[in-house]
Amino acid sequence: MSLFQTKSIESLQKEAAADVGLRRSLSLTNLVSLGIAIYFGYSRHHSKLNKSGQ
């Protein structure tokens, strides 16, 4: 497989016509874990800003 490999317009149109939409790939556990990580990451960043006087 080449780094600059391209597809023809016809093959792209066929793929687009056969597309069934988005599929779920994250479970509820994954989403909750992601939310917790975002919360703690944001709060940690925010507390560093408050301590530095900004």
Backbone as ProteinMPNN parsed JSONL, in Angstrom:
{"seq_chain_A": "MSLFQTKSIESLQKEAAADVGLRRSLSLTNLVSLGIAIYFGYSRHHSKLNKSGQ", "coords_chain_A": {"N_chain_A": [[0.843, -1.175, 0.0], [0.607, 2.12, -0.91], [1.698, 5.334, 0.242], [0.609, 7.509, -1.031], [-1.612, 6.524, -2.317], [-4.555, 6.447, -4.279], [-8.155, 6.493, -4.748], [-10.551, 5.579, -7.226], [-13.123, 7.703, -8.627], [-15.465, 6.337, -9.137], [-15.321, 4.082, -7.408], [-15.407, 5.373, -4.942], [-17.964, 6.506, -5.057], [-19.529, 4.193, -5.103], [-18.973, 3.136, -2.557], [-20.041, 5.174, -0.981], [-22.738, 5.009, -1.633], [-23.377, 2.524, -0.597], [-23.099, 2.897, 2.06], [-24.16, 2.542, 5.402], [-24.453, 4.258, 7.465], [-23.488, 5.647, 10.682], [-21.885, 3.617, 13.137], [-22.191, 2.362, 16.469], [-19.416, 2.517, 18.535], [-18.347, 2.838, 20.993], [-18.864, 1.672, 24.25], [-21.164, 1.972, 27.041], [-19.65, 1.916, 29.382], [-17.144, 2.7, 28.384], [-17.752, 5.347, 27.611], [-18.458, 6.538, 30.068], [-16.036, 6.268, 31.454], [-14.409, 7.872, 29.834], [-15.656, 10.351, 30.232], [-15.144, 10.751, 32.984], [-12.35, 10.88, 32.945], [-11.99, 13.196, 31.412], [-13.191, 15.091, 33.098], [-11.501, 15.02, 35.417], [-9.075, 15.663, 34.212], [-9.6, 18.247, 33.257], [-10.224, 19.59, 35.658], [-7.834, 19.364, 37.027], [-6.116, 20.819, 35.378], [-7.356, 23.304, 35.553], [-7.045, 23.899, 38.272], [-4.293, 24.265, 38.405], [-4.037, 26.604, 36.953], [-5.322, 28.432, 38.651], [-3.613, 28.425, 40.863], [-1.326, 29.577, 39.862], [-1.99, 32.191, 39.571], [-3.354, 33.168, 37.379]], "CA_chain_A": [[0.0, 0.0, 0.0], [1.386, 3.339, -1.06], [1.277, 6.467, 1.052], [-0.151, 8.412, -1.88], [-2.562, 5.735, -3.089], [-5.852, 7.109, -4.434], [-9.264, 5.672, -5.214], [-11.27, 6.178, -8.349], [-14.399, 8.343, -8.293], [-16.497, 5.298, -9.179], [-15.28, 3.271, -6.189], [-15.877, 6.225, -3.846], [-19.416, 6.631, -5.183], [-20.107, 2.907, -4.697], [-18.865, 3.057, -1.101], [-20.974, 6.133, -0.402], [-24.097, 4.499, -1.853], [-23.563, 1.34, 0.238], [-22.894, 3.276, 3.455], [-25.365, 2.365, 6.219], [-24.447, 5.249, 8.54], [-22.517, 5.474, 11.754], [-22.112, 2.521, 14.075], [-21.698, 2.621, 17.82], [-18.163, 1.813, 18.788], [-18.019, 2.971, 22.409], [-19.899, 1.177, 25.158], [-21.496, 2.879, 28.133], [-18.488, 1.947, 30.272], [-16.134, 3.535, 27.742], [-18.179, 6.743, 27.657], [-18.352, 7.002, 31.455], [-14.601, 6.392, 31.74], [-13.939, 9.049, 29.108], [-16.177, 11.521, 30.935], [-14.401, 10.904, 34.241], [-10.998, 11.323, 32.598], [-12.09, 14.597, 30.989], [-13.482, 15.886, 34.292], [-10.302, 15.147, 36.24], [-8.067, 16.386, 33.442], [-9.959, 19.664, 33.238], [-10.124, 20.163, 37.004], [-6.416, 19.446, 37.355], [-5.594, 21.947, 34.61], [-7.959, 24.52, 36.09], [-6.449, 24.199, 39.58], [-2.956, 24.783, 38.151], [-4.183, 28.0, 36.532], [-5.658, 29.233, 39.83], [-2.446, 28.528, 41.743], [-0.311, 30.428, 39.251], [-2.477, 33.556, 39.616], [-3.942, 33.595, 36.109]], "C_chain_A": [[0.892, 1.243, 0.0], [0.826, 4.452, -0.174], [0.379, 7.405, 0.264], [-1.146, 7.675, -2.775], [-3.911, 6.451, -3.125], [-6.898, 6.115, -4.907], [-9.933, 6.376, -6.383], [-12.586, 6.782, -7.85], [-15.508, 7.294, -8.236], [-16.508, 4.462, -7.902], [-15.734, 4.079, -4.977], [-17.398, 6.374, -3.87], [-20.117, 5.342, -4.767], [-20.077, 2.752, -3.181], [-19.872, 3.995, -0.429], [-22.413, 5.646, -0.532], [-24.386, 3.317, -0.93], [-23.446, 1.665, 1.725], [-24.203, 3.182, 4.222], [-25.41, 3.346, 7.383], [-23.395, 4.937, 9.585], [-22.906, 4.308, 12.656], [-21.589, 2.913, 15.438], [-20.418, 1.836, 18.031], [-17.737, 1.923, 20.246], [-19.18, 2.471, 23.256], [-20.17, 2.221, 26.231], [-20.317, 3.016, 29.091], [-17.378, 2.826, 29.689], [-16.494, 5.012, 27.832], [-18.081, 7.323, 29.067], [-16.889, 7.2, 31.825], [-14.014, 7.618, 31.055], [-14.407, 10.325, 29.793], [-15.438, 11.794, 32.235], [-12.987, 11.422, 33.962], [-10.998, 12.789, 32.172], [-12.317, 15.493, 32.195], [-12.221, 16.102, 35.111], [-9.185, 15.872, 35.504], [-8.336, 17.869, 33.423], [-9.773, 20.287, 34.619], [-8.661, 20.295, 37.43], [-5.779, 20.63, 36.641], [-6.099, 23.263, 35.194], [-7.334, 24.887, 37.441], [-5.017, 24.719, 39.417], [-3.021, 26.244, 37.732], [-4.484, 28.903, 37.724], [-4.466, 29.443, 40.743], [-1.396, 29.483, 41.18], [-0.759, 31.885, 39.161], [-3.075, 34.052, 38.317], [-5.429, 33.546, 36.143]], "O_chain_A": [[1.806, 1.376, 0.814], [-0.37, 4.493, 0.115], [-0.518, 8.029, 0.832], [-1.482, 8.149, -3.86], [-4.354, 6.998, -2.115], [-6.573, 5.037, -5.403], [-9.886, 7.6, -6.507], [-13.091, 6.413, -6.79], [-16.389, 7.364, -7.379], [-17.575, 4.163, -7.366], [-16.377, 3.535, -4.078], [-18.042, 6.367, -2.821], [-21.18, 5.387, -4.147], [-21.049, 2.289, -2.585], [-20.481, 3.636, 0.578], [-23.22, 5.854, 0.374], [-25.532, 3.127, -0.521], [-23.673, 0.794, 2.565], [-25.234, 3.675, 3.764], [-26.32, 3.274, 8.209], [-22.533, 4.079, 9.395], [-24.084, 4.05, 12.903], [-20.653, 3.705, 15.55], [-20.348, 0.642, 17.74], [-16.861, 1.183, 20.691], [-20.337, 2.808, 23.005], [-19.476, 3.235, 26.311], [-20.022, 4.116, 29.56], [-16.748, 3.6, 30.41], [-15.626, 5.843, 28.103], [-17.666, 8.47, 29.24], [-16.541, 8.202, 32.449], [-13.201, 8.327, 31.648], [-13.638, 11.277, 29.921], [-15.138, 12.946, 32.55], [-12.494, 12.301, 34.668], [-10.094, 13.539, 32.539], [-11.695, 16.549, 32.303], [-11.898, 17.236, 35.466], [-8.425, 16.621, 36.119], [-7.413, 18.672, 33.558], [-9.229, 21.384, 34.739], [-8.301, 21.246, 38.124], [-4.989, 21.364, 37.236], [-5.34, 24.225, 35.311], [-7.118, 26.067, 37.719], [-4.573, 25.54, 40.22], [-2.16, 27.038, 38.111], [-3.963, 30.016, 37.805], [-4.314, 30.511, 41.335], [-0.664, 30.122, 41.935], [0.014, 32.734, 38.718], [-3.286, 35.255, 38.165], [-6.079, 33.875, 35.151]]}, "name": "protein", "num_of_chains": 1, "seq": "MSLFQTKSIESLQKEAAADVGLRRSLSLTNLVSLGIAIYFGYSRHHSKLNKSGQ"}
